[in-house]
Amino acid sequence: MRLIMHAILLGLLLALPLTGAWAEDDEAAKYADAVQVFRNAGESGAFFDNSYGYALFPTIGKAGFVVGGAYGKGRVYVGGNHVGDSAMTQLSVGFQLGGQAYSEIIFFQDQRAFDDFRGNFEFGAQATAVAVTAGVSAGASTTGASAGASGGKNDATTVGSYYKGMAVFIVAKGGLMYEASVSGQKFSYTPK
Protein backbone atom coordinates (compact mmCIF):
# COMPACT_ATOMS: atom_id res chain seq x y z
CA MET A 1 0.00 0.00 0.00
CA ARG A 2 2.79 2.39 0.91
CA LEU A 3 4.58 1.61 -2.36
CA ILE A 4 1.42 2.46 -4.34
CA MET A 5 1.05 5.82 -2.54
CA HIS A 6 4.70 6.67 -3.28
CA ALA A 7 4.21 5.75 -6.94
CA ILE A 8 1.10 7.95 -7.21
CA LEU A 9 2.86 10.85 -5.48
CA LEU A 10 5.89 10.48 -7.75
CA GLY A 11 3.61 10.40 -10.80
CA LEU A 12 1.86 13.59 -9.71
CA LEU A 13 5.17 15.34 -9.05
CA LEU A 14 6.47 14.35 -12.48
CA ALA A 15 3.27 15.58 -14.15
CA LEU A 16 3.39 18.98 -12.42
CA PRO A 17 5.86 20.58 -14.89
CA LEU A 18 3.61 19.48 -17.76
CA THR A 19 0.67 21.45 -16.37
CA GLY A 20 2.80 24.59 -16.52
CA ALA A 21 3.60 23.85 -20.16
CA TRP A 22 -0.10 23.42 -20.92
CA ALA A 23 -0.86 26.72 -19.18
CA GLU A 24 1.84 28.46 -21.24
CA ASP A 25 0.43 26.91 -24.43
CA ASP A 26 -3.07 28.13 -23.48
CA GLU A 27 -1.71 31.61 -22.75
CA ALA A 28 0.14 31.75 -26.08
CA ALA A 29 -2.97 30.51 -27.91
CA LYS A 30 -5.11 33.18 -26.23
CA TYR A 31 -2.85 35.96 -27.52
CA ALA A 32 -2.49 34.37 -30.98
CA ASP A 33 -6.29 34.12 -31.28
CA ALA A 34 -6.73 37.78 -30.27
CA VAL A 35 -4.12 38.89 -32.82
CA GLN A 36 -5.97 36.95 -35.55
CA VAL A 37 -9.28 38.59 -34.65
CA PHE A 38 -7.75 42.08 -34.97
CA ARG A 39 -5.77 41.15 -38.12
CA ASN A 40 -8.99 39.96 -39.81
CA ALA A 41 -11.14 42.88 -38.69
CA GLY A 42 -10.89 45.42 -41.45
CA GLU A 43 -8.54 48.35 -41.08
CA SER A 44 -7.13 47.28 -37.71
CA GLY A 45 -5.24 44.54 -39.59
CA ALA A 46 -3.20 47.11 -41.52
CA PHE A 47 -1.90 48.63 -38.30
CA PHE A 48 0.17 45.49 -37.58
CA ASP A 49 2.39 46.22 -40.59
CA ASN A 50 2.65 49.99 -40.09
CA SER A 51 2.95 50.48 -36.33
CA TYR A 52 5.98 50.61 -34.07
CA GLY A 53 4.31 48.15 -31.69
CA TYR A 54 1.12 47.40 -29.79
CA ALA A 55 -0.37 46.46 -26.43
CA LEU A 56 -2.85 43.57 -26.63
CA PHE A 57 -5.46 42.70 -24.00
CA PRO A 58 -7.24 39.46 -25.01
CA THR A 59 -9.93 39.79 -22.33
CA ILE A 60 -10.99 42.79 -20.28
CA GLY A 61 -13.86 42.24 -17.87
CA LYS A 62 -16.16 45.15 -17.06
CA ALA A 63 -19.05 45.39 -14.59
CA GLY A 64 -21.06 48.19 -13.06
CA PHE A 65 -24.00 49.27 -10.99
CA VAL A 66 -23.79 53.09 -10.65
CA VAL A 67 -20.05 52.71 -9.96
CA GLY A 68 -18.21 50.36 -12.26
CA GLY A 69 -14.83 49.04 -13.05
CA ALA A 70 -12.86 47.04 -15.56
CA TYR A 71 -9.63 45.09 -15.45
CA GLY A 72 -7.50 43.13 -17.87
CA LYS A 73 -3.96 41.87 -18.34
CA GLY A 74 -2.05 42.14 -21.58
CA ARG A 75 1.25 41.95 -23.37
CA VAL A 76 3.23 44.64 -25.15
CA TYR A 77 4.94 43.92 -28.46
CA VAL A 78 7.55 45.87 -30.44
CA GLY A 79 8.58 44.59 -33.85
CA GLY A 80 6.53 41.45 -33.22
CA ASN A 81 8.52 40.62 -30.06
CA HIS A 82 6.99 40.39 -26.58
CA VAL A 83 8.84 43.13 -24.64
CA GLY A 84 6.68 43.52 -21.54
CA ASP A 85 3.40 43.04 -19.75
CA SER A 86 0.65 45.50 -18.99
CA ALA A 87 -2.44 45.76 -16.82
CA MET A 88 -5.45 47.97 -17.49
CA THR A 89 -7.75 49.31 -14.79
CA GLN A 90 -10.79 51.48 -15.24
CA LEU A 91 -13.16 53.20 -12.87
CA SER A 92 -16.45 54.68 -14.08
CA VAL A 93 -19.17 56.72 -12.42
CA GLY A 94 -22.68 57.34 -13.76
CA PHE A 95 -25.68 55.33 -14.87
CA GLN A 96 -24.53 51.81 -15.65
CA LEU A 97 -25.83 48.33 -15.13
CA GLY A 98 -24.48 45.00 -16.29
CA GLY A 99 -21.26 43.37 -17.32
CA GLN A 100 -19.32 42.63 -20.46
CA ALA A 101 -16.05 41.26 -21.77
CA TYR A 102 -14.04 42.66 -24.64
CA SER A 103 -10.61 42.57 -26.26
CA GLU A 104 -8.58 45.73 -26.77
CA ILE A 105 -5.50 46.60 -28.77
CA ILE A 106 -3.52 49.84 -28.69
CA PHE A 107 -1.17 50.49 -31.61
CA PHE A 108 1.86 52.77 -31.15
CA GLN A 109 2.69 54.89 -34.16
CA ASP A 110 6.32 55.43 -33.16
CA GLN A 111 8.92 55.16 -30.37
CA ARG A 112 7.60 58.33 -28.70
CA ALA A 113 4.08 56.89 -28.35
CA PHE A 114 5.53 53.64 -26.98
CA ASP A 115 7.61 55.60 -24.46
CA ASP A 116 4.48 57.52 -23.38
CA PHE A 117 2.66 54.22 -22.80
CA ARG A 118 5.53 52.75 -20.76
CA GLY A 119 5.29 55.64 -18.31
CA ASN A 120 2.09 54.28 -16.66
CA PHE A 121 -0.12 55.79 -19.33
CA GLU A 122 -3.69 56.97 -18.76
CA PHE A 123 -6.49 57.60 -21.26
CA GLY A 124 -8.79 60.38 -20.13
CA ALA A 125 -12.56 60.17 -20.04
CA GLN A 126 -12.79 61.52 -23.59
CA ALA A 127 -10.59 58.88 -25.27
CA THR A 128 -12.13 57.08 -28.19
CA ALA A 129 -11.86 53.53 -29.47
CA VAL A 130 -13.07 52.05 -32.72
CA ALA A 131 -15.57 49.24 -32.17
CA VAL A 132 -14.84 46.29 -34.41
CA THR A 133 -18.00 44.17 -34.05
CA ALA A 134 -21.65 44.93 -34.62
CA GLY A 135 -23.70 46.00 -31.64
CA VAL A 136 -20.82 47.84 -29.99
CA SER A 137 -21.00 51.60 -29.95
CA ALA A 138 -17.96 53.78 -30.17
CA GLY A 139 -17.63 56.97 -28.19
CA ALA A 140 -17.29 60.59 -29.14
CA SER A 141 -14.63 62.98 -27.97
CA THR A 142 -13.61 66.57 -28.36
CA THR A 143 -11.70 65.55 -31.50
CA GLY A 144 -14.78 64.14 -33.21
CA ALA A 145 -16.78 60.96 -33.24
CA SER A 146 -15.14 57.61 -33.66
CA ALA A 147 -16.37 55.24 -36.31
CA GLY A 148 -18.72 52.35 -35.83
CA ALA A 149 -18.58 48.99 -37.52
CA SER A 150 -20.79 46.28 -38.87
CA GLY A 151 -20.38 42.59 -39.42
CA GLY A 152 -18.93 39.81 -37.33
CA LYS A 153 -15.56 39.79 -35.65
CA ASN A 154 -13.95 38.06 -38.62
CA ASP A 155 -15.35 40.27 -41.38
CA ALA A 156 -15.99 43.68 -39.83
CA THR A 157 -14.98 46.87 -41.53
CA THR A 158 -13.51 49.58 -39.37
CA VAL A 159 -12.18 53.07 -39.76
CA GLY A 160 -9.43 54.16 -37.42
CA SER A 161 -6.44 56.44 -37.28
CA TYR A 162 -3.74 57.51 -34.85
CA TYR A 163 -4.51 60.21 -32.33
CA LYS A 164 -1.52 61.50 -30.39
CA GLY A 165 0.46 58.53 -31.66
CA MET A 166 -1.98 55.80 -30.60
CA ALA A 167 -4.89 53.99 -32.21
CA VAL A 168 -7.30 51.91 -30.10
CA PHE A 169 -9.60 49.13 -31.30
CA ILE A 170 -11.99 46.98 -29.27
CA VAL A 171 -13.86 43.75 -30.01
CA ALA A 172 -16.88 42.80 -27.92
CA LYS A 173 -16.75 39.24 -26.64
CA GLY A 174 -20.02 39.05 -24.73
CA GLY A 175 -22.25 40.46 -22.04
CA LEU A 176 -24.71 43.30 -21.81
CA MET A 177 -24.01 46.72 -20.38
CA TYR A 178 -26.24 49.79 -20.19
CA GLU A 179 -24.04 52.79 -19.64
CA ALA A 180 -24.04 56.56 -19.57
CA SER A 181 -20.95 57.19 -17.50
CA VAL A 182 -17.61 58.96 -17.35
CA SER A 183 -14.53 56.78 -17.13
CA GLY A 184 -10.86 56.61 -17.97
CA GLN A 185 -8.39 53.79 -18.45
CA LYS A 186 -5.04 53.53 -16.68
CA PHE A 187 -2.25 51.23 -17.87
CA SER A 188 0.78 49.94 -16.04
CA TYR A 189 3.83 48.53 -17.84
CA THR A 190 6.38 45.99 -16.64
CA PRO A 191 9.31 45.19 -18.95
CA LYS A 192 9.92 41.52 -19.70
Secondary structure as UniProt FT lines:
FT   HELIX           2..39
FT   TURN            42..43
FT   HELIX           44..50
FT   STRAND          53..78
FT   TURN            79..80
FT   STRAND          81..108
FT   HELIX           111..118
FT   TURN            119..120
FT   STRAND          122..123
FT   TURN            125..126
FT   STRAND          130..131
FT   TURN            134..135
FT   STRAND          140..141
FT   TURN            142..143
FT   STRAND          144..145
FT   TURN            153..155
FT   TURN            164..165
FT   STRAND          166..191
//
